[in-house]
Amino acid sequence: MYMELIEITPERTGIVIWLVWAVIGLVAALIAKRSTGRGTLFFDVIIGVVAALLGGTLTVSYIGGGPVQLFLISVLGAVFFAAAALLLTGWLISYFRRRERM
């Protein structure tokens, strides 16, 4: 029963893996908020969590391997997607704010 919660295959991903990806997105959002000082914590959390879930899901779907390797690669994918999405949205927000001031 407990193995179903942590199972990770291209066909099925356990709930604990989804929670790990969500926590990665949350931590990435908190780091982005802390380092940039923007006042958009709620927006950063939404973007970070969604991007981490998407990154983890895509890496599990398209990269094969054993369960341990698949888990580690999916965590790296979640970190990369969350960081890239937060960086991109930060750039876009600052671009439009600068453009608005002109």
Residue pairs with C-beta under 8 A, 6 or more apart in sequence:
4 14
5 14
5 15
5 16
6 14
6 16
6 17
7 13
7 14
7 17
7 67
8 14
8 17
8 60
8 67
8 70
8 71
8 74
9 60
9 67
9 70
10 60
10 61
10 64
13 56
13 57
13 60
17 56
17 71
17 74
18 53
18 56
20 56
20 75
20 78
21 52
21 53
21 55
21 56
21 57
21 74
21 75
21 78
22 49
22 52
22 53
24 52
24 56
24 75
24 78
24 79
24 82
25 45
25 48
25 49
25 50
25 51
25 52
25 53
25 78
25 82
26 45
26 48
26 49
27 48
28 48
28 51
28 52
28 79
28 82
28 83
28 86
29 41
29 44
29 45
29 47
29 48
29 49
29 82
29 86
30 41
30 44
30 45
32 38
32 44
32 48
32 86
32 87
32 90
33 40
33 41
33 44
36 90
38 44
38 90
38 93
40 93
43 89
44 86
44 89
47 85
47 86
47 89
48 82
48 85
48 86
49 82
50 85
51 81
51 82
51 84
51 85
51 86
52 78
52 79
52 81
52 82
53 78
54 81
55 74
55 77
55 78
55 79
55 80
55 81
55 82
56 74
56 75
56 77
56 78
56 81
58 77
58 81
59 73
59 74
59 76
59 77
59 78
60 70
60 74
63 70
63 73
63 74
63 77
64 70
65 73
